[in-house]
Amino acid sequence: MLYIPEGFAHGFLTLEDHSTVFYLMSEFYAPDCARGFRWNDPAFNISWPDTPRVISERDAGYPDFSMELLESK
């Protein structure tokens, strides 16, 4: 189990086949308020242990991170 504070960026990569991730949120989902960062964004240089094989179109399509983009939301 992992607690992630409200507003804190997070991502999940399972390393075993047939894994399932369940999560709860403190509010109802509001798609218009959703923001995110691409898993392989060069600005963060995260060394993931594997490459995702399944990722949503939305999550794969986030633009490169920039402070201007973040401040415009």
C-alpha positions as CSV (number, residue, x, y, z in Angstrom):
1,M,0.0,0.0,0.0
2,L,1.2,3.5,-0.8
3,Y,-0.3,6.9,0.3
4,I,0.0,9.6,-2.3
5,P,-1.0,13.1,-1.1
6,E,-3.6,15.1,-3.1
7,G,-2.0,16.9,-6.0
8,F,1.2,14.9,-6.0
9,A,2.3,13.5,-9.3
10,H,2.5,9.7,-9.4
11,G,2.9,6.8,-11.8
12,F,2.7,3.0,-11.6
13,L,4.7,0.4,-13.5
14,T,4.0,-3.2,-12.7
15,L,6.8,-5.7,-13.2
16,E,4.8,-8.9,-13.1
17,D,2.3,-10.2,-15.7
18,H,-1.4,-10.1,-14.8
19,S,-0.9,-7.4,-12.2
20,T,-3.7,-5.1,-11.2
21,V,-3.4,-1.7,-9.6
22,F,-6.4,-0.3,-7.6
23,Y,-6.4,3.2,-6.3
24,L,-8.9,5.6,-4.6
25,M,-9.2,9.3,-4.9
26,S,-10.4,11.9,-2.3
27,E,-12.8,13.5,-4.8
28,F,-15.0,12.5,-7.7
29,Y,-13.1,12.2,-11.0
30,A,-13.3,15.4,-13.0
31,P,-11.7,14.9,-16.5
32,D,-11.5,18.6,-17.2
33,C,-9.2,19.0,-14.2
34,A,-6.9,16.1,-15.1
35,R,-3.2,16.9,-15.7
36,G,-0.2,14.8,-16.0
37,F,3.4,14.2,-17.2
38,R,4.5,11.7,-19.8
39,W,6.3,8.7,-18.2
40,N,9.4,9.2,-20.3
41,D,9.6,13.0,-20.3
42,P,13.3,14.0,-20.6
43,A,12.8,16.8,-18.1
44,F,12.6,14.2,-15.3
45,N,15.1,11.7,-16.5
46,I,13.5,8.8,-14.6
47,S,15.3,5.5,-14.9
48,W,12.4,3.1,-15.1
49,P,13.2,-0.6,-14.6
50,D,11.3,-1.5,-17.8
51,T,9.4,0.0,-20.7
52,P,5.6,0.1,-20.4
53,R,3.8,-2.4,-22.7
54,V,0.3,-1.0,-22.0
55,I,-0.3,2.7,-21.5
56,S,-3.3,4.9,-22.1
57,E,-3.4,7.2,-25.1
58,R,-3.9,10.1,-22.8
59,D,-0.9,9.3,-20.6
60,A,1.3,8.6,-23.7
61,G,0.3,11.8,-25.3
62,Y,1.2,14.4,-22.7
63,P,3.6,17.1,-24.1
64,D,7.1,17.7,-22.8
65,F,7.0,19.3,-19.4
66,S,7.5,23.1,-19.2
67,M,6.8,25.5,-16.3
68,E,4.8,27.6,-18.7
69,L,2.4,24.7,-19.4
70,L,2.1,24.0,-15.7
71,E,1.4,27.6,-14.8
72,S,-1.3,28.0,-17.5
73,K,-3.6,25.4,-15.8
